């Protein structure tokens, strides 16, 4: 079957993910793109016997090298030679969105303009002449309403048609006679340069002082000649970068004047977005709503997920019991029975029972993101962020940290300064990721049955508090410059798409399952081995290898109220993956039911909460340490590791000792 490559790009909050899901359905995956560290979504669909591979790039406003996402988007666009590039536009805000289209046309891509969210544009009284826009741009234009699947078949047909055509000349912005002459001179100098970029695009980026483009000019004489011409240009036109941007927007404005018109709508019609924003972005009420949504989320996760969790718990227990009986009747060696029941089912099963809760958490987060509320949450927290020394945009990676710390740290690339990236990176490990959730679910189910949602809410707030304290402290020590206020776009509110929410929740839950089948599976095998040997010691006893290791470490944990060797080795293996905290306990104690009985004997509600504090605050996993090293360097990775372990132990100890005396 013939295969063609399609790239989706567009500004953030244009419904790009919705279009990607509508095109690919469940035929998608997320992974690291070769040569870069950012995660890229891939999927495919089949139309008229042709398989179209679809790459969903990170949302970007431009194609500069000022942020990591913009640079990666541009490099992939140039490197991959796509058969078509679909640019998703917010049809209700096309002037800003068309700026990216002008850059892609200069990059000589086969562009398809997707005017998405057309229902919102229509509600605003905006009518777009699509046929005329196609003539003025020299590209195909399609109308879609992604969350209603309107126009998706037309988009597929257009992709099929454009991908089979030769690249046609397109209309491009003109920058005035003087600047066009300079562009031509730069093009003539670099005409023999081996570059993947079109000469006009290359020349314009040089005029805009793009560092990546300058790095391509390695020849000394060529560099001097171009540099001299650019410097002469700056002397004649000091504001040439601004002029180039203004000319592009002038081109866009003229296009919009010809292709759009406004129709009268009822004057008394007030948009829902404006009504809701009076509450959700209010300095006081917005904060109250933000905290309420978090609290409500956790209560839903517990109350709705518990029946399914109990069902899985019974299933694993039933399987372990009957498998043990069958293997014993068949005279299998005792170590095989122990390995399968205590090790595999007891360890991995004790983690997987919480899959329904994790699915619900991701489902609700997808709804908040799809509705447009997450951007409001970042806006509301900006004032607090600013006082602490973080940029308001830091709130977005920190909120992503509730799902997983690794992609959240990667998301700090969108921050402009090193200071913001470092401080946000150091704060994110304190955001309670989904891997910690099984620990909370286990202990709250035993000790705080009637207040599970509130206890979980308090833990998440504690993590946020220490993340912000960390940023404040390290700013005072290492960074002292002022933090600029946030400038961000608040998208219109949308009704969340159930299908997108399910796909998003399943995709992230699948990663959790895959983790259980690899890292956690490997971990529990090691833990079982250390628990089973030496043969002279009872399984999982203090005289086993794992018991001896835990006994040495448990001394350090006694002040925190959980100086048991089982707790010590659980936290130790939790450094590999936080899910292994529960997996270790499940393996050591031999399954879910035995685990519940053992913990209710060893812990009290006070020491249980202290243990959850420790699990919350000490470094989440090796993957997080690795990505910190990758993003901001080994120095900060070492600092983050040492600091979080110290904070986790200190807070757990102070909490336990303080309330014990009280």
Phi, psi and omega in degrees: 000133178295139180236136179232155184254128178238136177245131174259132176217173182156169177293158171300152175066033177251004182084023183297317179296323178297317179295318179300315179295321180294325180285318191256340182060231180271000181274066184210162177207162178239134179196171179285129179285138182305129178091349178226164183258350181283149179278133181238138177274139175232148176200184178207159169216159181245129180219127179053041176078006180247133177268121180255114174276128185246126175251126180258106182282158174300148178299135183214147179266337187213186177233036177275183175248024183282331174237156184298318182297319180295318180296315180296317179301314181295317182297319180293318179301320182283317187289323192273346178051061184294149176285340173195147176242116180265118179260116181274121180248147168278107186298339180276355182215053191286337182299312179291321184292327183290346179300317178296325179298318180299322180291322179292326176293323176291334177279359176060045175268155175277092192269139167241125180267118178257107179276087184273168181058038184294335178295325178290319177300318180296320179294335178275000179085019182261128177243130184246127176274094187294319182298318180291323178297321178300319181293318183288327180270334185076025180228165174280140179235139183229143175260131176223156167234091192304315185287351176247004180064017179284130176085000183293319178295321177296320178296317178299317179297318180295318177301316180300315183291313184292323182295337180266359182263157171287154180294123183261150176299138180241162179283134181234157179295141176252143191248016180093152188302315184297313181291322179298324177295320179294317178301317180297320179296317178296319179299320181293328180289320187263009187300330181264005181285131177283099183222144178284352185264144173302146187298322181293316178299317180299314182296318179296320179293326176296318178296333178267012173060045178281119185298323181298319180293320179296328181292341179283340182270092185266335181292128184302311182293319179297317180298315182296319182295315179293317181300317180297317180294318180295318180295320176298321179296316179297325178292322180281320182231081185302328183257039186296325179299316177296321182295320179298316179296316181297322179294322178297314180292331174295318176299315180296316181298319178296320179297316181295322179301323182276334190253353182230157173211156180257139173247152183290135173238166184300129182293332183273005180277113180257128183295143179301324180303314181295322179296311183293324182292337175297334177264310190285339177252006178291139183306320182266302183296325179298321178294318179299315179296321179300311179295322179297317181296322178295313180299316180297320179302313183291325177292322177295317180304318181283307189293320181276332184275337185302315180302320180288323177297315179298323179296314179294321179300315177296323180296313180295320179296316178299317181297314181297316182296313183288325177295319178299318180294318181294315182295324179293320180293337180264009177059035174291149176304146184298326182293328177293316177300315179297318181299315184286319185274307181284317184283292187289301183291317181293320183280301181292320181298324180293340176270316185293339180298341182265008179303317179302320179294319181293319177300315179298319180299313180292326179297316180290319177300321179297322179295316180295322180289316182293329182283342183099002185285328184303321178297324177293322179299319177294321180295317181296321182279357183301317183299316178294317179301318183296319180295326182282334181113007176262154173285148180302329179294343178297338181298326183296306176300324181294320177294322176298333180298339176294335176276302178203135183291331186295302177294334178296318178293322176298327182291347178291349178298337180285350178278142191283325187251155179297322180302313180296320180294317182292311183296319179293320178299320179290335181278326188300321180301342177274349175285128189285102182284170183295337180294334178279342186303317178304326178297313180296317183297320180295309186284323178291328178295333181270316191252341185226047188306321185270356184224034187297314181297317181292321178296315179296320177302317180295324179292317179296319178295322178298317178299315178300316181302311182286334172295317180289321177299319178299314179299317180297314182296312184287335173294317180295326182280315190250333185228129184236358182286164181289156177255126180290152178291162183284139171232109183213158180267134175260114181290161175293152176289145178228153171286121182303140179273116183302319182297316178296321180297318180294318179297314180297314180296317180294318181301315181285325177293325178298322176298323176296316179295317180297323177296320179296330182275352182239280184297311183292319178301312178298321180296315183290333175295315178298316181296318178299316180301314180292334179278330187276329184254152000288159184295337181287344181261142175300149182303131175064028180264175181291343181268354175287168181301315182292328177293321179294315178299312180297325180298323178293320183281333187297336179303321182291337186262354181300319179299336181272357174096000179226056181278050178255144183297329179296319178293322181296313181288330177297315179291326178296311180288341175296343175293331177288312178199134186298332178298336181289347174300310178287320179300319179295312180299319179296321180289315182296317184270349173087043174114170189296313183293315178296325179298314180299316180295317183294315182294322180294340177273317185283323187255157167247167176305323181293311180290330177296317179293322177298320178296319178294324176298316178298314179298326179291316196263333181280157193313131190297311183190168180297325180299322179292317178300317181297318182287331174296315177300318181295320187273320185232000174108160185293328180302313181287331177294318178294316179298314181298319181294307181298318182295316183291322177296317179297314181297316180301312180294316183295314183294316179299318180293312181297320179296312183294311183293321181296312182284335177292320178289324180294000000 
